Amino acid sequence: MRPDEITTDWLSGILNADVRAAPSERIGDGLVGLNLRVKIDYAEGADPSSRPESLVIKLPSLDETSRSTGIALRNYEREVKFYEHIASTVDIRVPVCHHGSWDSESGDFVLVLEDMAPAEQGDQVSGCGVEQAQTAVIELARLHGPRWDDATLSDHEFLSRRSGPEDVEQLVGLWSMFFPGFLATYEQYLPAGGVSLLDEFGPRVSAWLDGRSGPTAVVHGDYRLDNLLFETPAGGPPVTAVDWQTPGEGAPVADLAYFCGAGLLPPERREHEESLVGRYAEALATYGVEVDRDWLWLQYRREAFAGVLMSVIASQVVGSTTRSEAMFAAMASRHVEHCLDLDALDAVG
């Protein structure tokens, strides 16, 4: 669907109500998807208490490069199927899904979601404070805890996995393909020693992936500030996770290290990350999940490279804008500095 196909007749069918008008505006900075806030005006006599006053409708990107990426990487398919099959089985706060549809022939999709306003989107470029980080980390445990080490996750083929030889080979190939283009744009933003670190990590991408160990869980795959909506003085839940285009069955600590690595500015991250990792472990314990703290810290150090990998590859497969360059510059510099601070290469083994 395209924005002009969101008609009052179509919405009336989705909501089972007589919709008379539905003006929309673009929201967010989605690179692979297009988000619209739609204000709903109903015919006289509709019960307003049972009808949403506004909705968020998510569509494929209007940028052809980004749309092609979303289709090729199954992002659109995965997001619809996450809401259909996984969302109700975990405790993390997500928007209510009123309607979801994915077309297997075109690869396109549409989602009609609860509008979380007045909650506001985090900002990946400016980063967050410790209080928001703690809220996000505890909420992350509400994603991982309910299906920690759950063998039945294998029943869901659409969940991404990075464990088989073909997956490893693909990521190694993508790194080799995109690393030169990444450096051409983002080398200027990297901290001292950053290029040397990446040069050393490149030949060890396979060993890093193969060396992952421990339980798996449902993972978000892109758990960062731009994909989190936070409570404001006007209201909203403490935090809501959106953009479920990369859900997977994978290493849960990768989500944690990825968020902390770029969500906090480096000085605050250095000061507070050990306590944040501890709060995550405490939140997992409420689900009966007890993790060895030494193992958890080692995995956290190793998974600092998850953000590096995302920065290198994702920055090269979506349409480029001023905002996207600022975002990937912030992510790349902070994730690389995270790896340097934690001596993460040594943890790869």
GUZAVEX-234623 format. One record per residue: x, y, z of N, C-alpha, C, O in turn; residue in one letter. Coordinates in steps of 0.05 Angstrom, whole numbers, plus 5000, padded with zeros to 4 digits. Layout:
N
XYZXYZXYZXYZa
...
% end
This chain:
349
501749765000500050005000501750255000504050255010m
500650464989501850724990500050915007497750845011r
501151135016499551315033496851385021494851405035p
496751424994494251514983492151294982489851344974d
492951044989491050824989489650795017487950625021e
490550955036489250955063486751125060486751365065i
484551005053482051145049480151105072480550935089t
478051265073476051235095474650975092473950855112t
474150875068472850625064474550395075473550215088d
477150405069478950195078479050195109478949985121w
479350435121479450445150476850365163476750245184l
474650425150472050335161471850035163470849935182s
472949895143473049605144474849505165474249305179g
477149635169479049545189477949575217478149405234i
476649805222475649875249472749795253471749825276l
471449695233468649625235467049855245465449835264n
467450085233466150335241465950515217467450485197a
464250705218463850895196465751125199465251315214d
468051115185470051325186469451525164469251455140v
469151775172468451985153470952145143470852245120r
473052165159475452305150477852185165477652085187a
480152195151482552075163485052225153486652105138a
485452475161487852615153490352485166490252385189p
492552495152495052365162497452545160497452735145s
499452485176501952625176504252425181503852225195e
506452465168508752285172510052345200510252575208r
510852125213512152155239514651985238514851795223i
516552045256519051885259520851915235520352065216g
523151775238525251785217525751505206528051445200d
523751345204524151075194525551065168524951215149g
527650885166529150865142528150645123528350665099l
527050425135526150205120523050205118521950085099v
521750325137518850345137517950635138519450815146g
515450685130514250945130512050945151510250775150l
512151125171510251145192508451385189509451615185n
505851345190503951565188502151565213501151355222l
501651805224499551825244496951925231496952115216r
494851765236492351825222490251905244489751755262v
489152145241487052235259484352125248483752155224k
482752015265480251885256477852055264477452125288i
476252125245473652255250471452055242471351965220d
469751995261467551805257464951945251464552185256y
463151785239460451895234459051935261459751825281a
457052105261455452155285454351895296453351725281e
454351875323453251645335455251435343454651245358g
457751455333459851255340460551295369460851525379a
461051085384461751095412464751165414466350985408d
465551405422468351475422469951315442472451295439p
468751215463470251065483471350795472473250685483s
470150695451470950435440472450465414473150265402s
472950705405474250755380476750925384476651125398r
479050845372481451015375481151275360480051285338p
482051495373481951755360484151785339483951955321e
486251635342488451645322489751375321489551215340s
491151315299492651065295495251135282495651345271l
497150945284499550955269499450735248499050505255v
499850815223499850615202502650605190503850805183i
503650365188506350315179506250185151504849995147k
507850305132507850215104510750175095512550265109l
511150055072513850045061515050325056513550515051p
517650345057518950595051518350685023518050525004s
518150945019517851054992520451074977520551104953l
522651044991525351034979525750744968525650554983d
526250724942526350464930528650294940528350044943e
530950414947533150264958532350144985532849904990t
531150305002530350215028528150005026528149805041s
526250055008524049855005525149584995524349375005r
526949594976528149344966529649194988529548954990s
531049345005532349225028530349095047530748875056t
528149235053526149135071524948875060524348695076g
524648855034523448615023525548385023525048165031i
527948455013530048245011530848125038531347885040a
530948295059531648195085529248095101529548025124l
526948085089524447985101523548155125522148065142r
524448415125523648585148520648625150519548615171n
519348665127516448715127514948465136513148485152y
515748245125514447985132514747935162512847855176e
517147975172517747905200516148085219515247995240r
515848335212514448515231511548435233510448425255e
510248375211507448295212507248035228505448005245v
508947845223508747585236509547605266508547445282k
511247795273511747835301509247905316508647785337f
507748095306505248175319503147945318501547915337y
503247785298501247565296501947325314500147205325e
504547265318505247015331506847045357506846865373h
508247275361510147285383509347495404509647445428i
508147715396507747945414506147865439506747955461a
504147695436502547615459503847415477502847355499s
506247315470507547115486509847225502511147085518t
510347485500512447625515511247855530508947935524v
512647975549511448185566512348465559511348655570d
514148495540515048765533512748915522511048805507i
512649175528510349345519510749405490512849525482r
508849335473508749405445506049525439504149495454v
505849675417503249785409501249555403501949345393p
498749605410496649415402496449415371496449635359v
496349185359496149155330493249115323492048905329c
492049305309489249285300488949125274486849005269h
491049135258490948995232493848965222495449145224h
494348735210496948695197496648515173495148325173g
498048595151497848435127500448455112501648665110s
501348225102503848205086503248055061502047845062w
504048155038503548025012506047875003508147994999d
505847615000508147454994509147494965511547444960s
507447594947508347634920509847904916511947904905e
508748114927510048374924512148424946514048574942s
511748284969513548334992512648575009513948625029g
510548715001509648945015507948875039507048645042d
507349075056505849025081504449275090504849495079f
502649235109501349465123500849375151500049145156v
501349545170500649505198499049745208499649975203l
496849685223495249895235495649855265494749655277v
496950055278497850025305496650235324495850455315l
496650175349495850365370497750605369500150575366e
496650845371498151085372499051125401497351155419d
501651125406502751145433503051425443503851465466m
502251635428502351905437500651935462498451815464a
501652085482503752285481506552185487508352345492p
506951925487509751825490511351935466510351985445a
513951965471515752085451518051905444519051755462e
518851905420521051745410523751835422524252075425q
525351635429528051705437529651805413528751795390g
532051915419533652035398536451905398538051955416d
536951745377539451605376541851785373544051725382q
541452015361543652205357544452335383546852355389v
542552435398543252575423543652385447544952465466s
542752145445543051955467541051995489539252165487g
541351845511539451855533540951875559543351835561c
539451935580540551935607540351665620539151475609g
541451645644541551385658538751295665538251045664v
536951475673534251385681532751255658531551045662e
532851375634531651255611532950985604531650795597q
535550975606537050735600536150505619535750275610a
535950565644535050365663532250265657531750015658q
530450445650527750365642527850175618526449975618t
529450245598529650085574530849805579529949615568a
532849795596534249545602532349355618532249115612v
530849455637529049295652526749185633525948955635i
525849365615523749275596524849065577523348885569e
527449075571528648875553528448595566528048395552l
528748585592528548325605525748215603525347975604a
523748395599520948305596520548185568518548055563r
522348245550522248105524523647835526522647635517l
526047825538527647585538526647375558526647135552h
525847465582525247285603523047085598523446845603g
520747165586518546975583519246735565518046515569p
521046765546521646535528524646485527525746415506r
525846515550528746455553529246165549527945995562w
531046095531531745825525529345645518529145415526d
527445765502524945635495525345485469525645615448d
525345225470525845055446523645095425524145045401a
521245175433519045205414519345445395517845475376t
521345615401521845845383522545745355522145885335l
523745505354524445395328522045335310522345295286s
519645335322517245305306516645545288515045525269d
517845765294517346015279519546065259521546195266h
519145975235521245995215522046285209524346335201e
520146465211520646745203522646885222523747085213f
523046795246524946925264527746895252528546685244l
529247115252531947115241533746955260533446955284s
535746825248537646675263540446715251540646735226r
542446725267545146765258546946545267549146585278r
546046295264547446075276548445865255550445725261s
547245855232548045655212550445745195550945985194g
551845555183554145625166553345825144554946005137p
551045795132550245985111549846265121550546465108e
548746285146548346555158551046685163551446925158d
552946525174555546635180556946725154558046945153v
556746555134558046615108556846875096558247035085e
554146905099552847145088553847395102554447595089q
553947385129554747625144557747695138558447925136l
559347495136562247535130562447675102563947855098v
560747575083560747695057559747975056560848145042g
557648035072556648305074558648495086558948725077l
560048405106562148575119564248645098564948875095w
565248445083567248495063566348675041567848845032s
563748655034562648815012562349105021562949285005m
561349145045560549415053562649575069562349815072f
564649435080566549565097567949795083568250015096f
568849775059570249995046568450245043569250465048p
565850195035564050425033563450545059563150795061g
563250385080562750485107565050675115564650895125f
567550585111569850745119569951005103570651215114l
569250995078569351235061567651465073568351695071a
565351385086563651595097564151635127564151865136t
564651425142564551445171567251435186567351465210y
569451385171572051385184572551645199573851645220e
571651865188572052125201570852155228571652325244q
568851985234567452005260568551805281567851835304y
570251625273571151415291573151515311574751695305l
573251405335575251485355577951385348578251205331p
579951495362582751395357582951095362581850995382a
584150955344584450665347582150515335582150275334g
580050665325577650535315578050375290577150155287g
579550495271579950365245581650115249581149905237v
583650125266585349895272583649665284584049435278s
581849745302580049545315578349405293578149165293l
577249565275575549445254577149275235576249065226l
579649355229581349195212581948925224582148725210d
582248925251582748665265580148505267580348255266e
577948635271575448485274574448355248573348135249f
574848485226573848385200574448095195572647945190g
577048005198577647725193576547535215576747295213p
575547655237574547495259571547495262570447405282r
570147605242567247615243566147325246564347275261v
567247145230566346865231566746745259565046615270s
569146785270569746685297567946805318567046675337a
567247065314565447195333562747065333561547005354w
561647025309559046895306559046615316557246535331l
561046455308561246175316561646145346560845935357d
562846345358563446325387561146395405561446375430g
558846475394556646535411555746275426555646065414r
555046305451554246075467552146155487551746385492s
550845955498548846005519546046005508545545945484g
544146055525541246045518540546255496541946455493p
538446195482537346385463534646485474533546375493t
533646695462531046805470529946955446531246985425a
527547065448526547245428528147505431528347625452v
529247595409530847845409529648045390528347975370v
529948305397528948515380530648555355529548575333h
533248555358535048575336535848855329537848905315g
534349055339535049335334534049505357532649715353d
534649425381533649545405535249795412537349775425y
534350025402535850275405533850495409531350465406r
534850735415533150955423531051035402528751095409l
531851035377529851115356527550925354525450995343d
527850685366525650485365524250445392522950255396n
524650645409523350645436521850905440522851115433l
519450885451517751115457517551135487516850945501l
518251365498518451405527516151575537515051755523f
515351525561513351685575514151975577516552035579e
512152155574512652435577510852535600509252395610t
511252785609509452895630506552885623504852875640p
505952875597503152855588502052575589499652535587a
503852375592502852095595504351905577506351965565g
503151665575504351445560505651245578506351305601g
506050995569507450785584510350875589511351035574p
511650755609514450835614516250805589517850975583p
515850585575517350545549515750345533514650145543v
515750385507514450205488516350155465517650335454t
516649895458518549825437517049795411514949665409a
518149925390516849915363518949815343521249745351v
518249815318519949735296520949445299523349405305d
519049265297519748975300520348845273519248635267w
522148975258522748865232525048665232525548535212q
526348635255528648445256528448255280530448205293t
526048155287525847975310527247715304527247625281p
528447605324529847355319529847165343528847235365g
530946935339531646755360534646765362536046655345e
535646895383538546935384539646985411538346935431g
542047105412543447155437542147405450542447625440a
540847365473539447595485541247825494540548055493p
543747755502545547965512546348155489547248375494v
546048065464546648245441544848485442545748705437a
542248455448540448675450541348875472541249115469d
542248755494543048925517545549085511545649325515l
547648955500550149095493549649305471550849515472a
547949235452547349415430545949665440546649895432y
544049635458542749875469544650045485544850285480f
546049925504547850085521550150215506550950435512c
551150075485553450175471552950435457554750605456g
550550485447550050735432547950905445547651135437a
546350795464544250945476545351165495544451385495g
547251085511548551265529550951395517552351275501l
551551645523554051765515556251635530555951555553l
558651605517560851445529561451505558561851315574p
561651755567562451795596560351675615561051545635p
557751715609555751595627555551295624555151155643e
556051195600555950905596558150775612557750565625r
560550885611562750775627562150765657562750575670r
560850975666560350995695558050805704558150705726e
556150755687553750625696553250345683551350205691h
554750265663553950015649554049765666552349595663e
555949745685555949505702553449495719552249275722e
552449715729550049715745547649655727545749525736s
547649755702545449695684545349395677543149285675l
547649275672547648985667546648835691545248635688v
547348935715546248805740543248835742541948645750g
542149065735539249105736537848925716535648815721r
539048875693537948695673537848415685535848275682y
539948325698540048055710537848035732536547825734a
537548245748535448235768532648215756530948075767e
532248355734529648345721529148065709526847965710a
531247945698530947665688530147475711528647285706l
531247525734530747345757527747325764526847135776a
526247535758523347535763521947325746519647255752t
523247235725522147015708523346745715523046555700y
524846735737526146485744528646435729529746205729g
529646635715532146605699534446705715534746945721v
536146525723538546595739541046575721541546355710e
542446785718544846785700547346825717547346985736v
549446685709552046735722553147005715553247065691d
553847165734554547445729557147465713557447645696r
559047285717561547285702560947225673562047345654d
559247015668558546945641557047175628557647245604w
555247305642553747525631555647755622555247865601l
557547825639559348045632561147975608561648145592w
562047725607563647645584561947665558562947765538l
559447565559557747585535557247875528557047955504q
556848045548556448325543558748455529558448605510y
561148385537563548485523563748385495564248535476r
563248125490563348015463561248145445561848225422r
558848185456556648275440556748575435555048685421e
558748715446559148995438559549015408559049235397a
560548805396560948815367558348795351558348845327f
556148725364553548715349552948985338551949005315a
553449195353552949465343554749555321554049705303g
557249455322559149515301558249395275558249525254v
557449135276556549005252554149135240553949175216l
552249215258549849355248550549615235549549685214m
552349765247553150025236554350005209553750155191s
556149805206557549775180555549695158555549805136v
553949495164552249385143549749555138549149625115i
548249625159545749775156546250045143544550135128a
548450175149548950435138549250435108548950635094s
549850195097550350175068547950065052548050055027q
545749985065543549855051540950005053538949915043v
541050245064538650415065539250675051541550755048v
537050815043537451075031538851275049538451275074g
540551445038542151625054540751895056539852015036s
540551995081539552265086541352395107543152265118t
540952655111542552795131542152665158544052635174t
539652595165539052475191540352195193541352125214r
540152035171541251765173544351775176545451605191s
545651965163548551975167549252055196551151955207e
547752245207548252325234547752095253549252055273a
545651935248544951715265547151495264548051405284m
547951425239549951215237552751305246554351145256f
553251565244555751675254555851645285557851565296a
553551715298553451685327553651395335555151335354a
552251225321552350935328555150825324556150695342m
556250875301558850755295560950855314562550685325a
561051105320563151215338562751095366564751025379s
560351085376559850995403560250695405561350595425r
559350535385559750245387562750175385563649995399h
564150305368567050255366568450325392570150175402v
567750555404568850635429568150435451569750385469e
565750335450564850125469566649885468567549785488h
567249795443568949555440571749615450573049445463c
572749855445575449925455575449935485577349835498l
573450055497573350075527573249805540574549765561d
571849615528571449355540573449145532573348915540l
575349235515577249045503575748805492576348575497d
573648865476571848665466573148465447572248235445a
575248555433576548375414577848145430577847915420l
578848195453580047985470577947785479578447545481d
575447885483573247705491572247525469571047325474a
572847605444572047435421573647175422572546965414v
576147175431577746935433579146875407580646675406g
% end
